[in-house]
Amino acid sequence: MKIYYFLSTLGIFLLPQSAFAQDHNTHSTAGLNAEQIFGLLEMPFLAIALIFSFLTATKLKGGKFGSGMTLLAWGFVVMALGHLHMQIAHIFNYNIFKNLFGETPGNYIWFVALILTWGLSALGFYKIYKASKI
């Protein structure tokens, strides 16, 4: 049964359209193409993740689980802003970081945002993991 889940998950990730949705080299055209539409479709799910992560963190009222969930929620905020930035770059061909801060500093800021997202998420999951151990 586990091999079935593995193969079906692998098949989903290898579909051409899902691969196009992760392509970061698209530019603005006359209309929205498939990869831009798929990119836009992830935005409501990120908004839902943001809302429920902060609601969950608030309900947990601090503590070990609550602090881990708060870190995850802030990681989702940085992730959502990064994805919004990517969609603006893909659809309007306007790179916010590079236009505001320049070519090299914009790339460094993008890199820091990625590391911040991964770090907050990893630390949040680690705190939740440590709190769940008996």
Helices and strands as residue ranges (DSSP letters): H 2-13, H 16-21, H 34-60, H 63-92, H 96-101, H 103-132
